[in-house]
Amino acid sequence: MARARHHEHHRIARTGWLRAAVLGANDGILSTASLILGVASATHSHAAILVAGLSGLVAGALSMAAGEYVSVSAQADIEKAALEEERAELAQDKEGELRELTGIYVQRGLTRTLAAEVAGQLTSKDALAAHARDELGISQQMSARPLQAALSSAASYSIGAALPLLVGVLAPVSQVILAVYAVSLLFLMILGAISARTGGAALLPATLRVTALGAAAMAITAGIGLLFHVQV
């Protein structure tokens, strides 16, 4: 009887895009909802809410995309420079690099004989990949992807921002503050649950963390609008 194939599905490869997507959606919901609450506290105009919300959505999405692209590009540049340095070291001192890789495996618990054998086999296959992974901590799954991070952030921010904006425009003016606050909290709870489930983390802590911080931020912004009767 043939053995059933063993399949493993690890979520660690999702770290890059998941972080950018969750950050973008959370920022989109929270920033736009807070902006609408501040404006709604200072004025009773759907037009003002729409203008403020749309401006916040566009500016925020562009800002998130640019910020993610720049920061992740910097990470990618660092990784590229480290790989080039390692490539040069391999060309100059192949034996020394082999001993270094052997030492890494010894520190991880292998006997020196087995560590030398493993290092030799991995080096013969792809020396740079072995050093990148085990010496530098750079792997294909975890490498920086600036464009992917930028697009994920911009798209998720826009989706997140559109939700409270839609509620703010459709709700009666007298109910905007309550509606946006309540629905945005619901959206944040859903976001926390989705991010936890996608990343394989505990559901309750992630959901509570996102919701509690969002509730505090929106309450402070709405309070400023009420106290000073200014647009925030």
N, C-alpha and C positions, 0 to 999 in steps of 0.2 A: 504493500500500500504506500503510495507516495505521500511524503510528509507535506503538511500544509505550510505554505510559505510564511515566513515571519516578517511582517511589515511593521515598521515603526514610523510614526509621524511626529516629528519634533517641531515645536512651535518657535524655537529660538530664532529660526530664519526669518520670522515675521517682525523681529524687533525693530528694524529700521523703519519700514513703512508704517507699522502699527503705531510707533511713537509719534511720527509726524501726523498721521491721520487723527489719532486721539487728541493730540495737542491742538490741531487745527479746528476740529469740531467743538472741543471744549471752549476754546477761545472765541469761536464764532458765536456760539450760544451765549456765553457769559458776557462778552463785550457788547454785542448788539442788544441783548436784553437789558443790560445795565444802562446803556445809552438811551434806550427807549424809556426805561423807567425814570431816568433823570429828566428827560424832555417832557414826559407825560406828567411828572410831578410839578413842572414849572409852567406848563401850558396845556391847554385843552384843544389841541388841533391835530387832526389826522394828517394834514399836510406836513406839519412840522415833524411828526413822528416818521412819516414816509421818507422825507428828505434826509433826516438824521440817520434812519436805519439803512437806507440805500447807500449813503455816503460811507457809513461805517462798514458795510459789507464789502464794497469795492476796495476801499482803502485797506481794510484789514486783510482781505484775500491777497492783494498785491504785496502788502508788507510781509505776510507770512511766507509767501512764495520766495520773495527776495531774501528774507532772513534765513530760511532753511537752505536755499541754494548756496548762499555765501558761507554759512557755517559748515555745511556738509562738504562743500568744495574745499574748504580749508582742511578738513579731516582727510579728504581724498588726496590732497597735495602732500600732507604729512606721510600718509601711507605710501604714496608713490616714491617720495624721497627715501623713505626707509628701505623700500624694496630695491631701489637703485643702489643704495649703499651696500646692501646685503649682496647684490649681484656682483658688485666690484670686489667685495671681500672674498666671495667664492672663487672669482677668477684669479685673485692674487694668492690666496692661501687655502686651497681646497682641503688639505689635510687638517689644518688648524680648525677650519669650520666643522669638519667631521668630528673632531675631538670635542668641540664645543657642543655639538648636537648630542653626542654620546653622553656628555656630562649632564645635559638637561634631562635625558631619560633616566639617568642614574638617580638624579634628585627626585624624580617622580616615583621611584621605587623599584626600577628594574636592576638586575645584577649588571655589573659592568660588561660581562660577556654578552648577555642578551641585548643590552643597550647598544653596544657596538654593532651587533648584527642588525638590529632594527635601523639604526642610523645609516648603516651602509646600504641596506636595501632601499630605504626611502630616498637616500641621496642619489643612488643609481637611477632611480625612476624619475625624480624631479627634485633636485637639490634646493632650488629656490622656493618651491612650494612648501617643502618640509621645514625650512628655516622660517619662512613667513608665518606658517601656522604655529610652530612649536617654540620659536624664539621670539618672534615679534607679535604673535597673537593676531595675525591677519589671516582671514579665511575668505573664500569666495562668498559664503553665505552672509558674513558679517561686514563685508567691505562697504565703504561709503558710496552711495549713489545719489549725487546731488539733484539730478533732474527728477528722479522718482520721489525724493523727499519733498521737493518744491511743489510738484504737481499734487501730491497727496495732501499737503498742507493747504494749498489754495482751494482745492476741490472740497475738502472736508470743512474748511472754514466757511466757504460759501453756503454749503448745505446747512451747517449749524446756524449761521447767521440768518438764513432765510426763514427758519422756523419761528423764532420770536418776532421777526419783522412781520410775517404773515398774520400772526395773532394780534399784533399791535394795530395793524391796519384794519382787520376785520372786526375786532371787538368794539363794542360801543365805547365812546370816549370816556364815559364815567366809570367803565369797568376795565380800562386798559391796564392799569397798574396791577390789579389783582389777577387778571387773566394772564398777562405776560409773566408775572412772577410765578404763578402756579404751574403754567404749562412749561416754562423754562426749567423749573425744578424737575418736572416729569422727564423732559428731554435729557437733562443731566443724569438722572437716575438710569435711564435707558442706555445712555452712552457709557456710563460706568460699568453696567452689566455686560454690554457688548464687548468692551475692551477687556474685561476680566475673562469672559468666556473665550474670546479669540486668543488671548495670550495664555490661557490655561491657569489663571490665577484664581484666588478665592473670590467668590462673587460679592459677598457682603462688605468686606473692607473696602474694596475698590469702589463700590457703589456709594457707600457712606462718605468716603473721602471726597469724591467729586461733587456730591450733592451738598455736603456741609459747607465746603469752601465756596461753592457757587451761591448758596443761599446768603452767606455772609457778605459776599461782594455786592450782590444785587441790593441787599438791604441797605448797605452803606451808601450806595449811589442814589437810591431812591430817597434816602434820608437827607442827603445833601440838597437834592432838588426841592424837597419840602421845606427845609429850614431856611435856605437862602433864596428860594424861588428864582433859580437861575438854571439855564440849560447846561448840563454836564456832558 
